Amino acid sequence: MSKILHVISSPRGEASNSIKLANAIIDQLRAQDPAAVVAVKDLTKAPFPHLEEAHLNAFFTPVEHHTEENKAAISHSNQAIQEIMDADVLVIGAPMYNFGIPSVLKAWFDHIGRAGITFKYGANGPEGLVTGKKAYIAVSTGGIYSSGDAAGHDFVVPYIKAYLGFIGITDVSIVRAEGFAIPGVQETALDKAIDSIVL
């Protein structure tokens, strides 16, 4: 029985293409493993706070010296990291907003990047500590960013792959649904993306 963590970063609910694509990935995963358990992390309904001084102070204060303020400030981070550690598979929905990821997803990433917990620095440089996970990234875009002139403006896929790799998640599959703002492409964009899913 596998454990799937579905991370939602689009506020559009049932109208969201990244959510539809992520759900299609999960449906295929569950077809392979009917006993799989899915935990949903909707970052738009319970957004993580942007990092402030209190969070950073808590991150860099040894646990044995944590004050009540430190414990409160670090609670989001601890919860998010535990959810990732408990999961076998991550399915992350990532719509492109202004060439990048939604701020709620960036805030979540900021809370799971913890030195000594999700990564460490050794003699050979940084080493990710979140290992043995598989990640699927459901990317939705209005334009075409997988190739062509606009490819250089895609800061979604390179960032997410680099970030996940930094914390140790290197088995990452990208599934793109693109062209939702282009007439003649938008009508079949989601179906083409779903057909491209490879587990």
N, C-alpha and C positions, 0 to 999 in steps of 0.2 A: 504494500500500500504506500503510494507516494503522497507527499504533501506539496501542494501547489500554492504559492503566494501570488495573488493577482493584485498588482498595483495599478490603481486608476489615477490618472492625472488630468483628465478632461472633465470640465464641469457640465458637459452637454448631455449627460445621461444617455437615454435610449437613442438620441440623435447622433451620438459620437461615433465616428468611424474607427477611432483607435480602440474604443471599448468593444465595438462589434468585431473587429479583427482579433483582439485579445480573446474574446469569448469563443471565437472559432478555433483558435489555437487550443484553448482549454478543452473544448468539445472533442478535438482530435486526441488530446492527451488522455482524456477520460475514456475514450473509445478503446485505447490501448490498455488502460488500467482503470476499469470500472470502479474499483475500490478507492481511487484517488480522492483525497480530501482537499477542498479548495477553501482557502482563507482570503477574504477580500479586504484590501487596504485602500479605501477611497480617500485619497489625499485632499479632495475638494470638499468633502463633508467634515473632515477632521484635519484641517491643514496644520502642518508643523510650523512652529514659529521660526522666523528667520533668526539666524545666530546673533546673539547679543553677548555682552560682556559676561553676564551670569552663566550662560551656557559654556563659554570658553573657560571660565574660571573652574567650573565643575569638571570639565573634560581633563584639565591639567592638575587637578588636585587629587592626591592619592585617596582611594576609597575610604581607608581607615580614618581620614581626616575630614570626611564630608560633613558639612553642616546640614541642617534641615533645608536651608536655601539651596545648597548644592544638590541635594537629593531631589528637590522639586525641579530644578533646572535641567537635570540630566535624565529625568524620567522618560521623556519622549525618545531620546536617543537609546536608552537601555531597552525600551519596548521594541523599537524598530529593529535593533540588532538581533534581539532574541527571535523575532518573527522570521528574520532572514536565516538565522542559524537553524531554526526548526524546519525550514522548507527544504525540499529536494529540488524543486523547480520554481523559478521566478518567471512570471509573465508580466511584463511592464508595458503599459500603454503609454505611448509618447507622441502626442500630436505636436506638430511643429508650430510654434508661435514666434513670429518675427525671426525666423532662421534658427531658433533655439528651442529648448525644452520649457514647459510651463514652470513658473516660479515655485509652485507647490512641489513639483518633482525635484527641483534643485534644492529646496529646503530639506526635503527628506534625505537626499544624498548627503547634504551637509551634516546631518545628524548621525549618519551611519559611518562616516569616515572618522574613525577613532584610533589614534596611535596606540599600539599595544593591544588592541582588541580586534580590529578588522584589518590592520596592517602594522608592520613594524619596519624599522630601518636596521639593516645588518651590514656586515662587511661588504656585501655585494650590492648594496642599495636597498630599495624598498621591496618588501615581501608581503604579498597578500595573505591574509589569515582566514579568509572565507573561502574554503575549498570544497570540492566535491559537489558543486551546484551546477545546474544547467539553467540558462536564461534565454528567454525568447522576448524580443523587443518588437512590439506592434507599433510601427511608425505610420502616421497618416499625415499627408501634406497636400496643400492645394495645388502646388506645381510639381514638376518632375525634377527630382534632385538626385536620383540614383545615377544619372549620366547626363551628358550634355553641358551646356553653358552654365546652368545653375548649380551644378554639382559642388562647386567651390563654396557655395553659400549654405551647405548643409552642415550645421554645427550640432545636429541632434545625434546622428549615428556615431561620428567620431568621438564625441564627448562621452556618450554612454558606454561605448566599448572601452575607451581608455579608463574611465572611472571604475567600471566593474572589474577590469583586468587588474587595476591597481590594488583592489581589495581581495583579489584572488579568484574572481569568477571569470574564467577565460573561455569557457564553452558557451559562446553567445551566438544565437541565430537571430538575424534581422529579417523581419517580414515587413515589406513596404506596401502600403496602399497609397498611391500617389496620383495626382492629377484631378482632385476633386473640384478645382476651380476652372478646369479646362473643358469647354464644350466638346462633345464627341469622345472624351476620355472619361469624364466623371461618371457616366452612366454605367460603366463596367469596371471602374477602379476597384471597388471592394471585392467583387467576384474574382477578378484576376488575382488580387492579393491572397484571397482565401485559397484559390487553386494553387498558389505558389508555396503554401506551407509544407515544409518538410520536417518531420520529427526525427 
